Amino acid sequence: MKRVQAGAAAAVLMALWGTAASAGCGADAGACEVADGSYHIVLPETALEPAPVVMFLHGYGGSGGQVLRNQALIEGLTGRGYAVVAPEGRKRDGTGPQSWGFGPFNEGRDEGAFFASVLADASQRFGTSSSRTVLAGFSAGAFMVHYLACRDPAAFAAYAPVSGAFWRPQPEACEGPVRLLQVHGWRDEVVPLEGRILGGGRWEQGDVFAALETWREANGCASHAPGRAWSEDGQLRRRWDCGPGAEIELVLFDGGHSVPKGWAGLMADWFEDEPAVR
């Protein structure tokens, strides 16, 4: 589907689907419990087919409940017919701020197994799609997106990290192929594009461009040069189409450590611009 066609289709679907509907488990409109954790979910009010899912992972110290309070994010996705699933991270060392198990902090819960149980539970309880799925996340959530995609690219149909990549030392190689949309603020000082050192030298955030090189290798891309390079709505964009299911897109926006305005529509357009997931 071309991007113009996707936008026109979205307008029709928004009219048909209406507004979002909060959902809960059992008699309580709250978090749904699964093995090793819980999640929140918001559904489009009505759907013509099993709703595709965007699982959005919160940042360090955040929560799934906070994700659902991001009105622009939720309405932007449910308005396009997506169910939004927001799992709860786990407390570091059992008492610290909530985050995810990735890279140098990979201990405790098997996050991949947890996400799989969340997808399965949401599909059973709410009839959401188990195949048209995107794993997205912000900051620490974005780090988690990269590490899960590296280990198990088939766990989700696509991956959409915002403001995060790998930590050093980053994985020497990743499994593939993968569909990846990397969105990052050019002026991000919390997770800079080139990375930074934390904890007095104990930890080091990696370089986003080094991560993209790893992904090009995983996807078997023939060239480091993108197949398409353009600017749109004040954003710098690069795209590598390296074969079926092997697509990387980089979007740099003029901003800091944040989910940029319009991200939901950008992500939906990108995800739907692929015959395999229409």
PyMOL commands that set and color helices and strands:
alter all, ss='L'
color gray80, all
select helices_A, chain A and resi 3-17+64-68+71-78+92-94+103-105+111-126+140-151+153-155+199-201+208-218+263-272+275-277
alter helices_A, ss='H'
color red, helices_A
select strands_A, chain A and resi 20-23+32-34+37-44+53-57+83-87+90-91+98-99+133-138+158-162+167-168+179-185+197-198+203-205+228-232+235-241+247-253
alter strands_A, ss='S'
color yellow, strands_A
deselect
rebuild
show_as cartoon
